Amino acid sequence: MSEDPVVRAARAYKRAQDTANARRTDLVEAVVHAVLVDHRRQSEVARLSGYTREHVRRLCREHLDTIEAYEEAHADDEQAGH
């Protein structure tokens, strides 16, 4: 008995979503690295990535906020003797 076409299509769709999510994560990491580490212009990175300049700024800001929160959490651990 062959697999139901709806089930087959749903599985293919889920695989495509997973792949797209992984590629989106790769793109975000590349954008953030380009701006914050390589010091490339946000406008250039926006043009190359297809994101708006505001979205590039938001991604970088979110990344920096995450680092700051991580460092604060670990500073509290160090002060507590952990």
NORVEN-V465039 format. One record per backbone hydrogen bond with DSSP energy under -1.0 kcal/mol. NH is the residue of the N-H (numbers start at 1). CO is the residue of the C=O. Records with the same first field share a line. If there is no record, write none. Layout:
NH = CO  CO
This chain:
8 = 4
9 = 5
10 = 6
11 = 7
12 = 8
13 = 9
14 = 10
15 = 11
16 = 12
17 = 13
18 = 14
19 = 15
20 = 16
21 = 17
22 = 18
23 = 19
24 = 20
25 = 21
26 = 22
27 = 23
28 = 24
29 = 25
30 = 26
31 = 27
32 = 28
33 = 29
34 = 30
35 = 31
36 = 32
37 = 33
38 = 33
40 = 34
45 = 41
46 = 42
47 = 43
48 = 44
49 = 45
50 = 46
56 = 52
57 = 53
58 = 54
59 = 55
60 = 56
61 = 57
62 = 58
63 = 59
64 = 60
65 = 61
66 = 62
67 = 63
68 = 64
69 = 65
70 = 66
71 = 67
72 = 68
73 = 69
74 = 70
75 = 71
76 = 72
77 = 73
78 = 74
79 = 75
80 = 76
81 = 78
82 = 77
